[in-house]
């Protein structure tokens, strides 16, 4: 306890508000990341299905999802830009000394962001204006630019966890920089693929959850079935894959950042036959209270043997490791993430079993209740993943090379606390507006569906499809109603579907 107080007393007063400001903006922005990275791919998958099968409902879903994607991207620009400024304003020591080494990641992310904005604009503009397959192929690079942006950010973060690609001169400044080694660090691969799988399945569960709620409310038409099945299938396939990737990244942390691993698992003394502790609390004297102990499991998970030695927190000085409180926070975040992942694996297996047996969705309402909350659980898991990554690395901002206190700005604490309050208010307004826009879009779409009751009975909630299939539907409707000789459909004559 006394050592923790001494460490806190030795830190500059502006460190706490700077960290709180960075934590809040990052935690807010990361809620949008799964949709920025994965929603384009899920949208284009639905788009492809609509074109391949001539399914007007699939095209309608793709167009609506593309509108949500555009609104989310606009909000992401704001929150992402704030984070970019904060790196330079709050942590000048980091960027001033190390920017030449790992800054290439931010450059890659900026270019990917720029290209993604162009492609989203083309995709939105292309509805009803481009030939169907031309529209699709022009949008196909969109998910790749999103993955490129993730590449840049994860490259920067993985370098902070396992810094490589430089030497230090007599003054401690980096020289002889090797950009390739700085990007492809030992933690880059495990972090990147774990992140990508995580955001894709998160976006899939969130989107599917919207239609699961509709299913529970009795809306069991083709529109809701398709809106649920496609994103949920993507998420269900990736869930067990993500579980394996999570195990892989934990083992990489064990080898590359043993003290961070000890904080995540609340291991105080180095040794073998180390038990796995679920939840619980670590105290400053190394004791752990509460939680569930599973004998030898931590050593087995780390090295596939109970004889695997796990390095403890006490193996390094108190100033070089997380405090007991920080270790407890990281441990709880990690356990919550693993618990959510385990439950999602069971949900995916439930879905897969029913699909393989009957080629149909599960019939239990409890399945759809679980599916409805799976998206929110995934967002919580994403937050927990970043808490684990950042908090367990303390006190280092560049692992074993620069402390957070050495990188912080010289700005007084008072203005930083004021800025945090301003940012909280602004972000509440931004996210409130975002949710309001989404609800308004939902209301408008539902009203449009209700106006097309006859078409909904036939399996399509509205005939105002983006292009292509609408013509066939319109012709069929006129033939059925005996209106073939009536005035022509002007939208079809224009060949663009007729914007309403």
ZAMARGU-4260 file (C-alpha; in steps of 0.2 Angstrom, whole numbers, plus 5000, padded with zeros to 4 digits):
<rodrens>
0) 5000/5000/5000 | 5014/5012/5005 | 5023/5008/4988 | 5008/5012/4978 | 5005/5029/4987
5) 5024/5033/4984 | 5022/5030/4966 | 5006/5040/4964 | 5014/5054/4974 | 5029/5054/4962
10) 5018/5057/4947 | 5014/5074/4939 | 4997/5081/4944 | 4991/5082/4926 | 4994/5064/4923
15) 4977/5058/4930 | 4966/5071/4920 | 4976/5067/4904 | 4973/5048/4906 | 4955/5051/4911
20) 4952/5062/4895 | 4961/5049/4884 | 4952/5034/4892 | 4935/5043/4889 | 4938/5047/4871
25) 4945/5030/4867 | 4931/5021/4876 | 4918/5031/4866 | 4927/5030/4849 | 4929/5011/4851
30) 4911/5008/4851 | 4910/5014/4833 | 4925/5004/4827 | 4916/4987/4824 | 4904/4996/4813
35) 4917/5006/4804 | 4928/4991/4801 | 4915/4977/4798 | 4898/4984/4793 | 4905/4988/4775
40) 4909/4969/4773 | 4892/4963/4780 | 4883/4976/4769 | 4892/4970/4753 | 4889/4952/4758
45) 4870/4956/4758 | 4872/4966/4742 | 4880/4951/4734 | 4866/4940/4739 | 4853/4951/4733
50) 4862/4952/4715 | 4866/4934/4714 | 4849/4928/4719 | 4839/4942/4712 | 4832/4946/4730
55) 4824/4963/4731 | 4823/4961/4750 | 4842/4958/4751 | 4846/4974/4741 | 4834/4984/4751
60) 4843/4978/4767 | 4860/4982/4759 | 4854/5000/4755 | 4847/5003/4772 | 4863/4997/4780
65) 4874/5008/4769 | 4864/5023/4775 | 4868/5018/4793 | 4886/5015/4788 | 4887/5032/4782
70) 4880/5040/4797 | 4891/5030/4808 | 4906/5035/4798 | 4903/5053/4800 | 4902/5051/4819
75) 4918/5041/4818 | 4927/5055/4809 | 4923/5067/4824 | 4928/5055/4838 | 4944/5048/4828
80) 4950/5065/4824 | 4949/5070/4843 | 4960/5055/4847 | 4973/5060/4834 | 4974/5077/4842
85) 4975/5070/4859 | 4990/5060/4855 | 5000/5075/4851 | 4993/5087/4864 | 4992/5075/4879
90) 5007/5065/4876 | 5020/5076/4867 | 5034/5066/4875 | 5028/5050/4866 | 5026/5058/4849
95) 5042/5069/4851 | 5054/5055/4855 | 5045/5040/4846 | 5035/5047/4832 | 5048/5043/4819
100) 5048/5025/4824 | 5029/5020/4825 | 5021/5035/4818 | 5019/5027/4801 | 5004/5017/4808
105) 4995/5033/4810 | 4999/5038/4793 | 4992/5022/4786 | 4976/5024/4796 | 4974/5042/4789
110) 4976/5037/4771 | 4964/5022/4774 | 4951/5034/4782 | 4953/5046/4767 | 4950/5031/4754
115) 4936/5024/4764 | 4927/5041/4764 | 4928/5042/4745 | 4922/5024/4743 | 4907/5026/4755
120) 4902/5042/4745 | 4903/5032/4728 | 4893/5018/4736 | 4879/5029/4742 | 4879/5039/4726
125) 4878/5023/4716 | 4861/5017/4722 | 4849/5019/4707 | 4863/5027/4697 | 4875/5014/4692
130) 4872/4997/4684 | 4870/4984/4698 | 4886/4974/4696 | 4896/4989/4692 | 4890/4997/4708
135) 4895/4981/4718 | 4912/4980/4711 | 4916/4998/4714 | 4911/4996/4732 | 4921/4980/4734
140) 4937/4988/4740 | 4928/4997/4754 | 4930/4983/4767 | 4949/4982/4762 | 4951/5000/4766
145) 4943/4998/4783 | 4955/4983/4786 | 4969/4994/4781 | 4964/5007/4794 | 4964/4994/4807
150) 4981/4988/4801 | 4988/5005/4805 | 4981/5007/4822 | 4985/4990/4828 | 5003/4992/4821
155) 5005/5007/4832 | 4997/4999/4847 | 5007/4983/4845 | 5023/4993/4844 | 5019/5001/4860
160) 5017/4984/4868 | 5033/4976/4860 | 5044/4990/4853 | 5056/4985/4839 | 5065/4992/4824
165) 5077/5005/4832 | 5092/5007/4843 | 5096/5020/4856 | 5110/5033/4856 | 5119/5039/4871
170) 5105/5051/4875 | 5092/5038/4874 | 5084/5044/4858 | 5080/5031/4844 | 5091/5029/4829
175) 5094/5017/4815 | 5075/5015/4813 | 5069/5000/4803 | 5051/5003/4798 | 5047/4985/4793
180) 5052/4979/4811 | 5043/4993/4819 | 5027/4988/4810 | 5028/4969/4811 | 5032/4967/4830
185) 5030/4951/4839 | 5012/4956/4845 | 5006/4963/4828 | 4999/4947/4821 | 4990/4941/4837
190) 4983/4958/4840 | 4978/4961/4822 | 4968/4945/4819 | 4961/4945/4836 | 4955/4963/4834
195) 4948/4960/4816 | 4938/4944/4821 | 4932/4953/4836 | 4925/4968/4827 | 4917/4958/4813
200) 4908/4946/4825 | 4903/4961/4836 | 4895/4970/4821 | 4887/4954/4816 | 4879/4951/4833
205) 4873/4969/4834 | 4865/4970/4817 | 4857/4953/4820 | 4851/4958/4837 | 4840/4972/4829
210) 4831/4959/4819 | 4830/4947/4834 | 4820/4960/4843 | 4808/4961/4828 | 4807/4942/4828
215) 4802/4942/4846 | 4789/4955/4842 | 4781/4944/4829 | 4789/4951/4813 | 4794/4935/4805
220) 4793/4939/4787 | 4807/4937/4774 | 4814/4954/4778 | 4818/4950/4797 | 4823/4933/4794
225) 4836/4938/4781 | 4841/4953/4791 | 4845/4941/4806 | 4852/4926/4797 | 4866/4934/4786
230) 4875/4944/4800 | 4872/4931/4813 | 4879/4917/4803 | 4895/4928/4800 | 4896/4931/4818
235) 4893/4913/4823 | 4906/4906/4812 | 4919/4918/4818 | 4915/4916/4837 | 4925/4899/4840
240) 4938/4906/4829 | 4939/4921/4840 | 4940/4910/4855 | 4956/4902/4848 | 4963/4918/4843
245) 4961/4925/4860 | 4970/4910/4868 | 4984/4913/4855 | 4986/4932/4860 | 4986/4928/4879
250) 5000/4916/4876 | 5009/4929/4866 | 5008/4941/4880 | 5015/4927/4892 | 5030/4926/4881
255) 5033/4944/4876 | 5026/4954/4891 | 5027/4942/4906 | 5024/4956/4919 | 5008/4961/4909
260) 5002/4943/4909 | 5005/4942/4928 | 4994/4958/4930 | 4981/4950/4919 | 4981/4934/4929
265) 4984/4942/4946 | 5000/4931/4949 | 5010/4938/4963 | 5025/4926/4965 | 5034/4917/4951
270) 5031/4898/4951 | 5024/4883/4943 | 5007/4875/4945 | 4999/4892/4946 | 4980/4892/4948
275) 4968/4901/4937 | 4958/4914/4947 | 4942/4919/4941 | 4938/4937/4946 | 4944/4941/4964
280) 4954/4955/4970 | 4973/4958/4972 | 4979/4967/4987 | 4996/4977/4988 | 5004/4964/4999
285) 5001/4951/4985 | 4986/4942/4993 | 4970/4938/4983 | 4953/4938/4991 | 4937/4932/4983
290) 4936/4924/4966 | 4936/4906/4960 | 4952/4896/4960 | 4955/4882/4947 | 4971/4873/4952
295) 4986/4873/4940 | 4975/4880/4926 | 4985/4896/4923 | 5001/4886/4920 | 4993/4874/4909
300) 4985/4888/4898 | 5002/4897/4897 | 5013/4883/4892 | 5002/4867/4890 | 5009/4860/4906
305) 5007/4862/4925 | 5026/4863/4926 | 5026/4879/4916 | 5033/4893/4926 | 5023/4909/4927
310) 5033/4925/4931 | 5024/4935/4945 | 5022/4954/4948 | 5034/4953/4963 | 5048/4949/4951
315) 5050/4967/4946 | 5051/4983/4957 | 5035/4991/4962 | 5038/5006/4950 | 5040/4994/4935
320) 5023/4985/4937 | 5005/4989/4938 | 4998/4993/4955 | 4986/4981/4964 | 4971/4991/4959
325) 4977/4992/4941 | 4980/4973/4940 | 4963/4970/4948 | 4955/4981/4934 | 4964/4972/4920
330) 4960/4955/4928 | 4942/4958/4929 | 4941/4966/4911 | 4950/4950/4905 | 4938/4938/4914
335) 4923/4947/4908 | 4929/4946/4890 | 4932/4928/4892 | 4916/4924/4900 | 4906/4933/4886
340) 4916/4924/4873 | 4912/4907/4881 | 4894/4911/4882 | 4894/4917/4863 | 4902/4900/4858
345) 4888/4891/4866 | 4875/4902/4857 | 4884/4899/4841 | 4884/4880/4844 | 4865/4881/4847
350) 4862/4890/4831 | 4874/4878/4821 | 4866/4863/4829 | 4848/4869/4824 | 4854/4874/4806
355) 4862/4857/4803 | 4848/4847/4809 | 4833/4856/4802 | 4841/4870/4790 | 4831/4882/4800
360) 4832/4894/4814 | 4830/4889/4832 | 4812/4890/4838 | 4815/4894/4856 | 4811/4912/4860
365) 4826/4911/4873 | 4838/4909/4858 | 4832/4926/4851 | 4832/4934/4868 | 4850/4929/4869
370) 4854/4934/4851 | 4846/4951/4855 | 4858/4955/4870 | 4873/4947/4861 | 4878/4963/4852
375) 4878/4973/4868 | 4888/4960/4876 | 4901/4960/4862 | 4902/4979/4864 | 4906/4977/4882
380) 4919/4963/4877 | 4928/4975/4865 | 4929/4988/4879 | 4936/4975/4891 | 4949/4970/4878
385) 4956/4987/4877 | 4956/4990/4896 | 4966/4974/4897 | 4978/4979/4884 | 4981/4997/4891
390) 4979/4995/4910 | 4989/4979/4911 | 5004/4988/4902 | 5006/5001/4916 | 5016/5011/4920
395) 5023/5010/4903 | 5017/5019/4888 | 5031/5011/4878 | 5034/4995/4886 | 5050/4995/4896
400) 5056/5011/4887 | 5045/5025/4892 | 5033/5028/4907 | 5016/5036/4905 | 5022/5050/4917
405) 5037/5054/4906 | 5026/5057/4890 | 5012/5067/4898 | 5010/5086/4893 | 5016/5100/4904
410) 4998/5108/4904 | 4991/5111/4921 | 4979/5099/4928 | 4964/5112/4930 | 4962/5115/4911
415) 4963/5096/4908 | 4949/5093/4920 | 4939/5107/4911 | 4942/5099/4894 | 4937/5082/4900
420) 4920/5090/4906 | 4918/5099/4889 | 4922/5083/4880 | 4909/5073/4890 | 4895/5085/4886
425) 4900/5086/4868 | 4901/5067/4866 | 4884/5065/4875 | 4876/5077/4862 | 4885/5068/4847
430) 4880/5051/4852 | 4862/5057/4857 | 4861/5064/4839 | 4868/5048/4832 | 4855/5038/4841
435) 4841/5050/4836 | 4845/5049/4818 | 4845/5030/4818 | 4828/5030/4827 | 4822/5042/4814
440) 4828/5031/4800 | 4820/5016/4808 | 4803/5025/4809 | 4804/5031/4791 | 4808/5013/4785
445) 4795/5005/4796 | 4782/5018/4789 | 4787/5013/4771 | 4785/4995/4775 | 4768/4998/4781
450) 4763/5007/4766 | 4768/4991/4756 | 4757/4979/4766 | 4752/4969/4750 | 4770/4967/4745
455) 4775/4962/4763 | 4762/4948/4762 | 4770/4942/4746 | 4787/4941/4755 | 4794/4959/4752
460) 4791/4973/4763 | 4792/4986/4750 | 4794/4986/4731 | 4805/5002/4731 | 4820/4991/4729
465) 4837/5000/4724 | 4837/4994/4706 | 4835/4979/4695 | 4822/4968/4704 | 4810/4982/4707
470) 4806/4982/4688 | 4802/4963/4689 | 4791/4966/4704 | 4782/4981/4697 | 4779/4971/4681
475) 4772/4957/4690 | 4761/4968/4701 | 4754/4977/4686 | 4750/4960/4678 | 4742/4953/4693
480) 4731/4969/4696 | 4727/4969/4677 | 4735/4986/4676 | 4747/4982/4662 | 4739/4995/4651
485) 4739/5009/4664 | 4751/5023/4665 | 4769/5017/4665 | 4780/5017/4681 | 4790/5032/4679
490) 4804/5026/4691 | 4806/5010/4681 | 4806/5020/4665 | 4821/5031/4671 | 4830/5015/4676
495) 4835/5021/4693 | 4821/5015/4704 | 4813/5032/4706 | 4818/5041/4722 | 4804/5044/4734
</rodrens>
